[in-house]
Amino acid sequence: MRKWVIWLISVVGIELTGIISGFFAGDIQSIYQQLQKPPLSPPGSIIGTIWTIIYALMGTALFLLIVSKVSKKMKASAITLFAIQQILNFSWSILFFGGNHYWIATLVIIVLIALIIFCMRVFYYINKAASFLFAPYLIWCLYAGYLCLGLAILN
């Protein structure tokens, strides 16, 4: 299979997980507007755009892992870590917006942040670019963690 096809499937697949998670989470925009927000909260209109960009970067990182020239065991470990963090990412908005489980979502995002850091470390030894592509994701999740905690406290 051509590499660009693998890249496209990786990016579209990750974008789809965000879309599906959003579907199960309900009307995120409406719910977000109704919440008491902590200082430095972004307007709801930009959050979807930021996630779209981050998911594209994550899909590209996945592609780089898939096509890497490392042992099958090392590649399988990295892709498994990627999948676990993606499951946590997928579940966060469903817990937070769909279930109004703000404190559980806060715990999930803390675990997710730790897992992103671990992924970046593992990815670094396989493909440095894949590790660096996770940096915006880590930064955004740190910020989202602050927001999640603030929203949990205020609501």
C-alpha positions in Angstrom: 0.0 0.0 0.0 1.3 3.5 -0.8 2.5 5.5 2.1 0.1 8.4 1.4 -2.8 6.1 1.6 -1.6 4.8 5.0 -1.2 8.4 6.1 -4.7 9.3 4.9 -6.3 6.3 6.6 -4.4 7.1 9.9 -5.5 10.8 9.9 -9.1 10.1 8.8 -9.4 7.3 11.4 -8.2 9.5 14.2 -10.5 12.3 13.1 -13.4 9.9 13.0 -12.8 8.9 16.6 -13.2 12.5 17.6 -16.4 12.9 15.5 -17.9 9.7 17.0 -16.9 10.7 20.5 -18.5 14.1 20.0 -21.7 12.4 18.7 -22.0 10.3 21.9 -21.2 13.3 24.0 -24.2 15.2 22.8 -24.5 18.9 22.1 -21.1 19.9 23.4 -21.4 23.6 22.3 -24.7 24.0 24.1 -23.5 22.2 27.3 -20.2 24.2 27.3 -22.1 27.5 27.0 -24.2 26.7 30.0 -21.3 25.9 32.3 -19.7 28.3 34.8 -16.2 28.7 33.4 -12.8 29.3 35.1 -10.6 32.2 34.0 -8.8 31.8 30.7 -11.6 29.6 29.2 -11.6 29.7 25.4 -14.7 30.5 23.4 -16.4 27.2 22.5 -16.2 28.0 18.8 -12.5 27.4 18.6 -12.3 24.2 20.5 -13.5 22.0 17.6 -10.9 23.6 15.3 -8.1 23.0 17.7 -9.1 19.3 18.2 -9.3 18.9 14.4 -5.7 20.1 14.1 -4.5 18.0 17.0 -6.2 14.9 15.7 -4.5 15.4 12.3 -1.1 15.6 14.1 -2.0 12.5 16.1 -2.9 10.6 12.9 0.3 11.6 11.3 2.2 10.4 14.4 0.4 7.1 14.1 1.3 6.9 10.5 5.0 7.4 11.4 4.8 4.6 13.9 3.1 2.3 11.4 5.8 2.8 8.7 8.7 2.9 11.1 11.6 0.4 10.5 11.8 -1.0 14.0 11.1 -4.4 15.5 7.5 -5.7 15.4 7.5 -5.9 19.2 8.6 -2.3 19.6 6.1 -1.1 17.0 3.3 -3.1 18.5 4.0 -1.7 22.0 4.0 1.9 20.6 0.7 1.4 18.7 -0.8 -0.3 21.7 0.1 2.8 23.8 -1.3 5.0 21.1 -4.6 3.0 21.2 -4.9 3.2 24.9 -4.5 6.9 25.0 -6.9 7.2 22.1 -9.5 5.2 24.1 -9.1 7.6 27.1 -9.3 10.6 24.7 -12.5 9.1 23.2 -14.1 8.5 26.6 -13.3 11.9 28.1 -15.9 14.1 26.2 -18.5 11.4 26.6 -17.9 11.4 30.4 -17.7 15.1 30.7 -20.3 16.4 28.3 -22.5 13.3 27.8 -22.6 12.2 31.4 -21.8 15.3 33.4 -19.2 13.3 35.3 -16.9 16.2 35.8 -14.7 14.7 38.5 -14.3 11.4 36.8 -13.4 13.2 33.6 -10.8 15.1 35.6 -9.2 11.9 36.7 -9.3 10.6 33.1 -7.6 13.6 31.8 -4.9 13.3 34.5 -4.2 9.7 33.4 -4.4 10.8 29.8 -1.7 13.5 30.3 0.6 10.9 32.0 0.0 8.5 29.2 0.7 11.2 26.5 4.0 11.9 28.2 4.8 8.2 28.3 3.8 7.8 24.6 6.1 10.7 23.7 9.0 9.0 25.5 8.4 5.7 23.7 7.7 7.3 20.3 11.0 9.2 20.6 13.0 6.0 20.3 11.0 4.9 17.3 10.5 8.1 15.4 11.4 11.5 16.9 8.9 13.3 14.7 6.0 11.1 16.0 7.0 12.2 19.5 7.2 15.9 18.6 3.8 15.7 16.9 2.3 14.8 20.3 3.7 18.0 21.9 0.7 20.2 20.9 -1.6 17.4 22.1 0.2 17.4 25.5 0.0 21.2 25.8 -3.7 21.3 24.9 -4.5 18.4 27.3 -2.6 20.3 30.1 -4.8 23.3 29.4 -7.9 21.1 29.1 -7.0 19.5 32.4 -6.9 23.0 34.0 -10.3 23.7 32.4 -11.7 20.4 33.4 -10.7 20.8 37.0 -12.0 24.4 37.0 -15.3 23.3 35.5 -15.6 20.5 38.0 -15.1 22.8 40.9 -17.5 25.5 39.5 -20.2 23.2 38.4 
